Amino acid sequence: MTISVTRNPSPKQRPAPGQALPFGRLYTDHMLLMNYDKGQGWHDLRIAPYGNFTLAPSAMVFHYAQEVFEGMKAYPAPGGGTLLFRPLDNLARLNASCRRLCIPELPLEDVFEGLKALLRLEAGWVPRDPGTSLYIRPTVIATEPALGVKASDSFLFFVILSPVGAYYASGFKPVRIVVEEDYTRAAPGGTGSVKCGGNYAASIRAGAQAHEKGYDQVLWLDAAERKYVEEVSSMNIFFVMDGTLVTPALGDTVLPGITRRSILQLAQEMGIPVQERRIALAEIVSAHASGALQEIFGSGTAAVVSPVASLTVEGR
């Protein structure tokens, strides 16, 4: 698939070295786009100036939330150029999300070539200050103007770029998390293991209530029994107990994090014992009481690796 390029005639002023970069508030001059139409497939891969979309009020994404997205990051290479962290893993996960949401799978080779072309064009936007990166947001939305629950016959794929600093408002300081007691994030057989907007919309109220109480994030328990640890809203969770790295096993209620998998691989290479299994919240409380609990941290593309300062369980 050929890639057409339309340059932005009015480029923005790029952030200066040392300038604060709030997460997800600044955007580069261009974006990558591609359309899907039933009977034609994916077509018209192009780079265009960053700008607003025009969609019908009846576009199906607004009514039935048929959309998926990914999060990736680019970093400056020491000798020049731009580095990506396991981009093909993210793109493969994007297609897994597409399958679950009944969205036609993307031609990943074309998408990857388009992404690289976009990054070459926007190379000057990759920040170089410590703790910064260029966040990459690929997204697919249903665009067919129709009311009625079904799979859309048309979609828009796009990639936008944003120079960012730390994800949390507290910066790279250890975060405070609280166990969510009233709401659940994902149920067996649902969409908890894919990146779709509905998963995150369902977590917003609990997150807002946690912020009001001074916490950074909530830790979700399983929906069936409400006793097993699953993940934090924006990251996978890890515990170090008696020298063993323990994290919840993957399933259809836990996102298969790319950073998560990388940490597990690195730990095994370093000779650190690793366990992926069900973890009861009561086990964590007991391990803390006995001194066996040594560390808690989370991982994710946006959060990177975030040490946990405190975990609040039933007010303790």
Residue, then its C-alpha position, 0 to 999 in steps of 0.5 A: m500500500t502506498i503512503s501519500v503525504t500532505r504536509n501541514p502548511s502551518p506547523k506548530q512551535r515545538p516544546a523547548p528543551g526543559q519545558a514541562l510536558p503534561f501527559g497527552r495535552l500536546y500533539t504533533d503536526h501530522m497524523l496517520l490515517m487509513n479507511y475501511d469500507k466493506g467490499q473494498g477493505w483497508h485503503d488510502l493509507r496517508i499522512a495528513p495534518y493533525g486536525n479534527f474529523t467530521l463524523a455523522p451524529s449517527a456514526m456507530v462509534f458514538h452509540y455502540a462504542q465499537e472502537v479499539f486503541e493502543g499505546m506505544k512510545a518512541y525515544p531518541a536513539p543515542g546516536g540519532g534517529t528514533l527507537l520504538f519499544r516492541p512496536l510489533d507486539n503492540l500492533a499484534r495486540l491491536n489486531a487481537s482487540c479488533r477481532r474481539l470487537c468485530i473490527p476488520e484486522l489491520p494490514l500490519e506491515d502497511v501500518f508499520e511502514g506508515l508509522k515509521a514514515l510518520l515518525r520520520l516526518e515528526a522526528g523533531w518532536v521526540p523530546r530528549d529530556p530525562g523521563t520524556s518520550l513521544y507517546i503514540r496512540p493508534t486508534v480504530i473507530a466505527t464510522e458507519p452512520a447507522l443506528g442498530v446494534k451490529a458491526s459497522d461497515s466502515f472504519l477509520f484508523f488513525v495514529i496521533l503523536s504526543p510528546v509526554g512526561a510522566y503519566y501520573a500527576s505526582g511525576f515519577k514518585p511512588v504512587r498510592i493505590v486503593v483496593e476498589e470495593d464497590y465497582t468491578r472493571a471486567a468480568p469473565g467472557g467480557t472485554g477486559s483483556v483488550k484495549c477498548g474505550g468501554n473498559y476505561a470508561a467503566s473505571i472512571r468513576a472509581g478513579a475519580q472517587a479515589h483521587e478525591k481521597g488522595y489516591d493515584q489509582v485503584l486496584w481492581l479485584d475479580a468480578a466473580e468472587r471479589k477476592y483476587v487481585e487483577e490489575v490497576s486501571s492504567m497498569n499491570i500489578f506486581f508483588v515481590m514476596d520472599g524474593t519471588l516476583v508474583t503477578p496475576a495470571l493472564g485471562d480474559t479479565v487482565l490486559p496482556g501488557i507489553t511492559r509486563r511481559s518484558i519485565l517477566q522476561l528480564a526477571q527470568e534472565m536475571g535468575i529472579p523466581v517468577q510466578e504468574r497465578r491467582i493472587a488473593l488479596a488476603e495473601i497480600v495482606s498476610a504477606h505484609a503482616s509477616g514481612a514477606l511482602q517486599e515490593i509492589f509496583g505497576s507497569g504499562t506503556a504510559a506508566v512505565v514502571s511505577p513503584v507503589a508507595s502504599l496499598t490501602v485495603e478496607g481503610r488500612 
